[in-house]
Amino acid sequence: MHSPSVTTTKPQAATPAVHPQAAAVSTPGHDTGLLLLRLVLGLTMAAHGTQKLFGWFEGGGISGTGQFFTASGYPAGDAMAVLAGLTETLGGLGLALGLLTPLAGAAIVGTLINAIAVHGAGAFFAPKGIEYELLLTAGAAALALTGPGRYAVDRFLPVLRSHRLAHGALAVVVGVVLAAVLLLVRD
């Protein structure tokens, strides 16, 4: 006779099912934290841009900022002042509202890469260092990569409703490339 073989199996630990939408779930704390970061960083950058464009908040306006850009080696200083002012103002407002967040974050990243290059890497800590600019750059890149959270205008835009890392990464790459192009035209 044939003896039946007995197989013993160990109980398997239940593996949690991974659902594509599980990563999109956010908590109120997560969304509130992103809102706080977006508002502070975005409004700070928007105010900084209005210093360049309109001379608000004791800024230089287009003429004064244009002179700074010319002295820093950029051609067409006034045009650069307008470009930087618009990028900071619109990018900052976009971040604050959570509107086109990957592009808004990338705009800020590109502008701040130029600010870091102009400021120089002679020191890390203020007043002569780059710590402030680097922190703003990292915050803007982080928002572009993570998305704005639930409390944002992007939730109403079909393409950006569910944030994708690829959108943010591509936007940051575009911001870095455009920043590099501007640095190449600088003397």
N, C-alpha and C positions, 0 to 999 in steps of 0.2 A: 503494500500500500504506500500510497504517496502521503507524505506528511505535509500538512499545510504550513506554508511559511508565514511567519508572523512578522509583520513590519511595525515597527514602533515609530511614531512620529512625535516630534516635540511640538508643543503648541507654538504657533507662530504669533509673534506680537502683531497686533493690528497696526497696519501702516496707514497713517492718515492720507486720505485721498487729496491730491493736489488739484485744485480747480483753478482755471485761468483767472477767474474773478476774485479769488481769495486775496491776491496781491493788491487788488484795487480797493479793498475794504479799508476804510480809515476810521479812526476814532475821533471823537470830538476834541480830545487833547492834541492829537496830531494836527488836525485841521486848524485849531486855534493857534498852535505854535507856528505853523506855516503862515497864517494870516498876520501874526505879529511880526515875523521876520520880513514878510513882503511889505507891510506898511512902513516899518522903520527904514529898511534899506531903500525901498522904492521912493518914499517921500524925501529921504535924505538926498538921493541922487537927483530927483526932480528939482528940488530947491537949488542944488549945486548947478544944474543946467540953467535955471533961470538967472543965476548970477552972471553966467556967460552971455545969455541972450538979452536980458533986460537990465542988467546991473542991479537987480534986487538983492537984498540981504548983503549990502556992501560989496557987491561984485563989480567986476571991471566992465561989464557990458561987452558988446561985440568989439568995440575999438580997443579997450584995455586988454581984453583976452586975446584979441588978434595980435597985439604987440607982443604979448607973452609967447604966443605960438611962433611968431616970426623969430623972436630971440632964442627960442628953443630949437630952431632949425627947420621948422615946417614951412613949406612954400605957401603963399596966399594965406597969411595969418588970419585975416578976417573971415575967409571962407572956412578955415579950420575951426574958428571960434563958433561959427554958426553950426557946422557939422557936429562938433562936440556938444554944444548947447542943446541942439535938437535931440541928439542921441541920448544924452543924460536925462533931459526932461521927459521925452516920450517913453524911453525905456523905463525910467523910474515910475512914471504914472502907470505904465503897463504892468509892472511888477506889483505896485500897490493895489491895482484893481484885479490882478490875476487875469489879465487880458493878453492873449498871445504870449503866455509866460515863457515858453522856450526862446522866442525871439527877443522878448524884452530882457531876459537874463543874459542872452548872448550879446545884445547891444551894450549892456553895462560891462560885461567881461571885456569886450573889445576896447571900449573907451578906457577902462582902467589899466589894461595892459600898456596902453600908450602913456597913461599917467605914471605908471611904475617906471617905464623906460625913461621918461623925461626927468622924473625925480631922481633916478639913479639907484643903484643897489649898493651905495657906499656904506649904508648902515641899515639895521633892521628897525630899531626903535625910533619913535618920534623924538624930536621934531624933524630930524634930517633923514629918518628912515622910511621904509615902505610898509610898515605894519598896518596902517589904516587902509591904504589902497589894496593891500593883499587880502585883508579881511573882507572888504567889500567885494572884491573879485571872487573870492571863494563862496561868499554868500549868494551872489548872483548866479554863479555856476551851479551851486547846489539847488537853487530854486528851478533853474532850467532843467536840471536832471530829474528832480523829484516831482516836479509839477506843483501847482499852486495850492492844492488841497481843495476841500469841498466848498469853502466860502470864497468862490472866485467866479468871475465872468466866464472863464473858459468852460465851466460846467454846462453852459448853454450853447457852446459851439460844437457841432457834431464831430468834427475832426479831432478836437482836443478834449472832448468830454472825458474820455478815458485816457489819461496821460500815458504816453509810451516813452520809455527810456530812449528809444531811437530818435524820437523828435528832439528831445533835449540834447542828446549827444551831438546830433547833426547840427543843431543850432549853435552849440558852443564851438564846434569845429569851425563853422562859418565865421563866428565872431573872432576867433583866434586868427584865422587866415586874413580877414579884413584888417585886423589890427597890425599884422605883420606887413601887409601891403602899405599901410600908412607909415609904418616905421621905415620902410625902404625908401620912401620919397623924402624922408627927413635927412637934412645934411648931417 
